[in-house]
Amino acid sequence: MDWYSNVFELIDLRSFSNLWFWIALAVVWSSASHWVLGVPYDMVGRARRKGGQAAEDLLDLLRINTTRLLYIADEAGLWIITVGTFFLTGFMILGWVYGVEIAQALFLLGFPMSLVSLISVQTARALHTEDHDLDAVFKRLSRHRLSVQAIGMVSIFITAMWGMYQNLSVGVLGG
């Protein structure tokens, strides 16, 4: 019996008291901040510093990724928005009406990432439709990354506050 309690203590099914949830939250936001439209941001810095082949590689990768993103948005965008809205609404209702903690956690991960997706499509469309010089591309990518980081900071703050509230209220009620 003690073995079972140790295993279930290690694999805590409550989201906000689970270390794996917080690790996943950190990985999601660090990845979203590092990969700007599918391009690693260190590549943007290298292209800005060195120019030449590094800048050509950046523009090629950016062209490939923006074309792919816009193709997906144009072909399946309505379905993606419909299915995403369905799941986010379901998570919100399950989480805050019925008190399912995993649904709250998934909503707090998914909703801000849906905002990042919308901003990514908007930035990709702006880069794809207009001819930009290299400095304008750097500026637009930097602005996009800053927007993603701002959404991430607000999201992490709200998630942390809600998680602490949940842990304290469960601890007070359970103890």
C-alpha positions as CSV (number, residue, x, y, z in Angstrom):
1,M,0.0,0.0,0.0
2,D,2.9,2.4,0.8
3,W,4.3,1.8,-2.7
4,Y,1.0,2.9,-4.4
5,S,0.9,6.1,-2.3
6,N,4.5,6.9,-3.2
7,V,3.8,6.4,-6.9
8,F,0.7,8.6,-6.8
9,E,2.5,11.2,-4.8
10,L,5.2,11.3,-7.5
11,I,2.6,11.4,-10.3
12,D,0.3,14.1,-8.9
13,L,-2.7,14.4,-11.2
14,R,-3.5,17.9,-10.0
15,S,-2.0,20.3,-12.6
16,F,-1.0,23.3,-10.6
17,S,0.9,21.3,-7.9
18,N,2.6,19.2,-10.5
19,L,6.2,20.0,-11.4
20,W,5.7,18.6,-14.9
21,F,3.0,21.2,-15.6
22,W,5.4,24.1,-14.7
23,I,8.2,22.5,-16.8
24,A,5.8,22.2,-19.7
25,L,4.7,25.9,-19.3
26,A,8.4,27.0,-19.3
27,V,9.2,24.9,-22.4
28,V,6.2,26.1,-24.3
29,W,7.0,29.8,-23.7
30,S,10.7,29.5,-24.2
31,S,10.2,27.7,-27.5
32,A,7.5,30.2,-28.6
33,S,9.9,33.0,-27.9
34,H,12.9,31.4,-29.5
35,W,11.3,30.2,-32.8
36,V,10.0,33.3,-34.5
37,L,7.8,32.1,-37.4
38,G,9.7,28.9,-37.4
39,V,13.1,30.6,-37.6
40,P,15.4,30.3,-34.5
41,Y,16.0,33.8,-33.2
42,D,19.8,33.3,-33.0
43,M,19.7,33.0,-36.8
44,V,18.1,36.5,-36.9
45,G,20.9,37.9,-34.8
46,R,23.6,36.2,-36.8
47,A,22.1,37.5,-40.1
48,R,21.9,41.0,-38.6
49,R,25.5,40.9,-37.5
50,K,27.2,39.1,-40.4
51,G,24.9,39.6,-43.4
52,G,25.8,37.8,-46.6
53,Q,25.1,34.1,-46.6
54,A,23.5,34.2,-43.1
55,A,21.0,36.8,-44.3
56,E,20.2,34.9,-47.4
57,D,19.7,31.7,-45.3
58,L,17.4,33.7,-43.0
59,L,15.3,35.1,-45.9
60,D,15.1,31.6,-47.5
61,L,13.9,29.9,-44.3
62,L,11.6,32.8,-43.6
63,R,10.1,32.6,-47.1
64,I,9.6,28.8,-46.7
65,N,8.0,29.1,-43.3
66,T,5.7,32.0,-44.1
67,T,4.5,30.4,-47.3
68,R,3.8,27.2,-45.4
69,L,2.0,29.0,-42.6
70,L,-0.1,31.1,-45.0
71,Y,-1.0,28.0,-47.0
72,I,-2.2,26.2,-43.9
73,A,-4.1,29.4,-42.7
74,D,-5.8,29.9,-46.1
75,E,-6.7,26.2,-46.7
76,A,-7.7,25.1,-43.2
77,G,-7.8,28.3,-41.2
78,L,-11.5,28.3,-40.6
79,W,-11.5,24.6,-39.5
80,I,-8.5,25.3,-37.2
81,I,-10.2,28.3,-35.6
82,T,-13.5,26.3,-35.2
83,V,-11.9,23.3,-33.6
84,G,-9.6,25.5,-31.5
85,T,-12.5,27.6,-30.3
86,F,-14.5,24.4,-29.5
87,F,-11.7,23.0,-27.4
88,L,-10.9,26.3,-25.6
89,T,-14.5,26.8,-24.8
90,G,-14.8,23.2,-23.6
91,F,-11.7,23.7,-21.4
92,M,-13.1,27.0,-20.0
93,I,-16.5,25.5,-19.2
94,L,-15.0,22.3,-17.7
95,G,-12.4,24.3,-15.8
96,W,-14.3,27.2,-14.3
97,V,-17.9,25.9,-14.3
98,Y,-17.2,22.3,-13.2
99,G,-13.9,22.9,-11.4
100,V,-11.7,20.5,-13.4
101,E,-8.2,21.6,-12.8
102,I,-6.6,20.0,-15.8
103,A,-9.0,21.8,-18.0
104,Q,-8.0,25.1,-16.4
105,A,-4.4,24.3,-17.0
106,L,-5.0,23.4,-20.6
107,F,-7.0,26.6,-21.2
108,L,-4.2,28.7,-19.5
109,L,-1.7,27.1,-21.9
110,G,-3.9,27.1,-25.0
111,F,-5.6,30.5,-25.0
112,P,-2.4,32.6,-25.1
113,M,-0.8,30.2,-27.6
114,S,-3.9,30.8,-29.9
115,L,-3.1,34.6,-29.6
116,V,0.5,33.8,-30.6
117,S,-0.8,31.8,-33.6
118,L,-3.0,34.7,-34.8
119,I,-0.1,37.2,-34.4
120,S,2.2,34.7,-36.3
121,V,-0.3,34.5,-39.2
122,Q,-0.6,38.3,-39.3
123,T,3.2,38.8,-39.3
124,A,3.6,36.1,-42.0
125,R,1.0,37.8,-44.2
126,A,2.7,41.2,-43.7
127,L,6.1,39.7,-44.6
128,H,4.7,37.8,-47.6
129,T,2.7,40.5,-49.2
130,E,5.1,43.4,-48.9
131,D,8.6,43.7,-50.2
132,H,10.9,44.5,-47.3
133,D,14.5,45.4,-47.1
134,L,16.6,43.4,-44.6
135,D,16.3,46.0,-41.9
136,A,12.5,46.0,-42.1
137,V,12.5,42.2,-41.8
138,F,14.7,42.4,-38.7
139,K,12.5,45.0,-37.2
140,R,9.3,43.1,-37.9
141,L,10.7,39.8,-36.5
142,S,12.0,41.6,-33.4
143,R,8.6,43.2,-32.9
144,H,6.9,39.8,-33.4
145,R,9.2,38.2,-30.8
146,L,8.6,41.1,-28.3
147,S,4.8,40.6,-28.7
148,V,5.2,36.9,-28.1
149,Q,7.3,37.5,-25.0
150,A,4.8,40.0,-23.7
151,I,1.9,37.6,-24.1
152,G,4.1,34.9,-22.5
153,M,4.9,37.1,-19.5
154,V,1.3,38.0,-18.9
155,S,0.3,34.4,-19.4
156,I,2.9,33.0,-17.0
157,F,1.9,35.6,-14.4
158,I,-1.8,34.8,-14.6
159,T,-1.1,31.1,-14.6
160,A,1.2,31.4,-11.6
161,M,-1.3,33.5,-9.7
162,W,-4.2,31.1,-10.5
163,G,-2.0,28.1,-9.7
164,M,-1.0,29.5,-6.3
165,Y,-4.7,30.3,-5.6
166,Q,-5.7,26.8,-6.5
167,N,-2.9,25.2,-4.4
168,L,-3.7,27.4,-1.4
169,S,-7.5,26.8,-1.6
170,V,-7.0,23.1,-2.0
171,G,-4.5,23.0,0.8
172,V,-6.8,25.0,3.1
173,L,-9.9,22.9,2.2
174,G,-8.0,19.6,2.2
175,G,-6.1,20.3,5.5
